[in-house]
Amino acid sequence: MLTKIIGNENTLANSYANEVLRTVIKNCTNFPTNEDVLKGTVYVLAQQFSREPAVRKKLRGIFANVSSSPSIPPKKDKPVAELRDEEYLQYLRLKFRQKRRFSEIKLYADTELETTSNNTMLESLFKDTTIFHRDEYFYVVEEWNKLRKEILRMCVNDFLVPVFEREAHERLYEEARECVLRKCSAKLLDVLSTEAYKPTFRYPNDEDDVEDTGVRVMAICYSPDRAEASFALVIDQDGMVIDYLRLVHFNKRMFSRIVEEANLKKEDMNNLRKLILRRQPHIIGINGEDLEAVRLADDVKKLVTTMMTERDLLRNEIPVEITENDAAKVYMSSRNAMQEYPEYPPLLRQAVSLARFVLDPLIEISHLCNSDEDVLFMKFHPLQSELPKRDLLFALQLECINRVNEVGVDINRCLEFPHTAGLLQFVCGLGPRKASHLLKILKQNDNLLESRTKLVTFCRMGPKVFMNASGFIKIDTARVSERTDAYVEVLDGSRVHPETYEWARKMAVDALEIDDPADPTGALEEICRLKDLDLDAFAEELARQGFGNKSITLYDIRAELNYRYKDLRAPHKTPQGKDLYEILVKDGDVCAEGKLVNGRILFVVHRKPGEKDTASRQPKHNNQRNTWECDFCKRDDFTDISQVWSHTDNKECQGIPVGVKVRLDNGILGFVGLKNISDTPDSFRNPAQRLVPGRDQVFRVMSFNTEKMQCELSCRTSDLQRSNVSEKDNHFDEQRCKKDKEQKQKERSAQTAKNQFVKRVISHPSFHNVTFKDAERMLRGMDPGDAIVRPSGSSAKQEENKERVFDIGKILFINNEPYEDLDEIIARYIQPMAGFARDIMTYKYYMDGVYSEDTPTIEAHLVSEKQRTPSKIPYTLTASQKYPAKFVLSYLAQQKVRHEYLSATPEGIKFATKCSTQRRN
């Protein structure tokens, strides 16, 4: 194939290459020798071949089939698996944003084994002898074939393979980016696909003859900080605040051991009860800040149940649910929220957004799609920060466009309630600028749009924009009729496009068989026989008139006339199971199967003995202690067997221990069964002997139940020591793993040998046969200047004239300075240096308790001193925690704080190249 592309490259010269070059090249300064000319020729041909589109296409396909990505896993907490979906983007974030070791991903056309066995990508090309090759047995031909092979090698390995590797990385990045965009869009779609909340019950004082009297939503927002007050707020069907309540002690426990806390909690719950009775909400939502929301939701549910049993006001139980508060937290800190409710505290603003989100999530999300682009602060995916801001915003806006046009926009409601105006920008044909301009014009017309035709006549909307947008702008004809005497088109309150109004009227007239087709308004208001119409015949008639095939349009019109602007979104659903878990636990992988987690042991779980267990009970006698043991709870301090019988008969026995309850750091409860406590279950009789309540311990997650939000744990040694719980993939390198383990074992052995030292027989009060860590612990209880001498774990190269290995040398060296014994070292080296260090530490400008590495504290102190006395140059002295016997002089001369190192040496205090024994100097 390549032979056809290249053309006449196979022309054979009858002479050696050097002989041909002598006749071609004469007096060329850039290529003085034949070898230089040959290298240049090979380079030019390889470059030319690498630019051929057909060559690139062929080799790119081969590279895609044979390329691999070997990855060496890191030492800890960063597993390596197949690159799927957005994992390549996660790898890039680790590579460029975290300064720690991680797995390096590289692409290779040839593995190490293929290179050794000479089965490379290049050799696979040479198997076809027709590719740039002359198959003749002649010494001149062989020389030219070697040159051709070198050209192909340079073309493939030096020019094309690096390009293909770069393209592969770019393709992986693009696929990962698109995957994250899809998941962000899917997450937003899941939120927007929930319709506005519809009440499931009516209050006694609601009007029975009115079909829709509105809905009232209560939102309760609390803070993880128990010292911060919570808020309860109620909004009406239009999202306007009608009442709110400050709950200072809502976070406290109802049955707290502290009586005062329990009373304060009951007082807040009583105030909440009064608010519910006064405003009568149809649903109560609690912000899902953390797992504490489950307990608070249970408290509110118990309150509602109590109100049902005590009063006749509540015929049905008010739904209480935990709601995702991501959008509410973004709104709480936004500039729009501060402008709309400047007097509200942040948590109350969060409650406003949370209630509106429960009422209709589409309106609240559209409210965040403003000029500040607050919607980008919502958390749709852990890797969304790695996406280009423009691409993410476009993907999110596209979902809003689809959902808004599916539901429709009541433009008069946008004029009346500004927080709903964000919907209008997503109507087809409009946008942020056209939508704001349209609202500005309508505000000059008494905030009312009577009909769609006024979009053209009054608002000056162009024909193309009108054709795109008019079908998605709905008008509440009933409410508009109450506010104006002008004619109101009934079809303006439906999805029927103005260009097909005549077809809709004809369908209505034909369905009711009205003789006077000039007045079809009544027919549109009372349609009951549309299903009997033959729409196919109507579509054929329209096709004959030149309108084309309008069968689908006619069926859509019939469906719309039956249910005008029916909300096609999914009904509101209370979050449960996995959905609730994702709301409460922000890090969804924290309880993944096989992960190591930290938890606190709560108590031992017992099972009450049944009738069969009671019938077969048999107390056991401990001969060593002369006591009796209960066969159920394993209590073994009974002195007589009759006490055991009384213990079980009086129901004092806790029951048979079945496991231990654990609370993880994130608040999720876990259970450790008896079989998962130890590899030797016979080594204990009571689980509390191994897992003491109140202690913290590491566990391995065996399984997780998202419905109950509980996980099964194990603390068996075999489970905890398992390095990889998941199965190995097909490309796992067993030999490399074995080699790494052997290397790790060698390093561990070398470290152990390094820490070992030869004990010395030295009679000196400052000498101790201890390790470095032990010497540090001993020095903590001593005075500054005291010294400990210990044997070194390294070679004794600092000692000379030794008779035995465990003796001390007769000459000792420190920084090439000889000393005769330990007393001389302490007197001439340690004590002078400690004295100079003591002088610095007792100086009036020395900052005690602050290390030189804590630069923010030092700089803040100097800045405050400079502000207090601007004419002086403030300075401080601090000790270095990183470098022993080093101090730092920090001073603020003008605007920038400068730091200079000082050293305490036996000769004095050394600064730069100068050394002084006088502290003032």
Buried (B, 14 or more C-beta within 10 A) or exposed (E): EBBEBBEEBBEEEEEEBEEBBEEEBEEEEEBEEBEBBBBBBBBEBBBEBBEBEEBBEBBBEBBEEBBEBBBEBBEEEBEBEEBEBBBBBBBBEBEEEEEEEBBEBEBBBBBEEBEEEEEBBBEEBBEEEEBBBBEEEEEBBEBBBEBBBBBBBBBBBEBBBEBBBEBBBEEBBEBBBBBBBBBBBEBBBEBBBBBBBEBEEBBEEEEEEEEEBEBBBBBBBBBEEBEBBBBBBBBBBBBEBEBBBBBBBBBBBBEEEEEEBBEBBBEBBEBBBEBBEEBBBBBBBBBBBBBBBBEBBEBBBEBBBEBBEEEEEBEEEBBBBBBBBBBBBBBBEBEBBEEBBEEBBBBBBBBBBBBBBBBBBBBBBBBBBBEEBBBBBBBBBBBBEBBEEEBBBEBBBBBBBBBBBBBBBBBBBBBBBEBBBBBBBBBBBBBBEBBBBBBEBBEEEEEBBBBBBBBBEBBEBEEEBBBBBBBBBBBBBEBBBEEEEEEBBBBBBBBBBBEBBEBBBBBBBBBBEBEEEEEBEEBBEEBEEBEEBEBEEBBBEBEEEEEEEBBEBBEBBBEBBEEBBEBEBEEBEEBEEEBBBBBBBBEEEBBBEBBEBEBBBBEBBBEEBEEEBBEEBEBBEEEEEEBBBBBBBBBBEBEEEEBBBEBBEEEEBBBBBEBBBBBBEBBBBBBBBBEBBBEEBEEBEEBBEBBEBEEEBEBBBBEBEBEEBBBBBBBBEEBEEEEEBEEEEEEEBEEEBEEBEEEEEEEEEEEEEEEEBEEBEBEEEBBBEBBEEEBEEBEEEEEEBBBBBBBEEEEBEBBEEEEEEEBBBEEBEEEEEEBEBBEEBBEBBBBBBBBBBBBBBEEEBBBEEBBBBBBEBBBEBBBEBBEEEEEEEBBBBBBBEEEEBBBBBBBBEEEEBEBEBBBBBBEBBBBEEEBEEEEEE
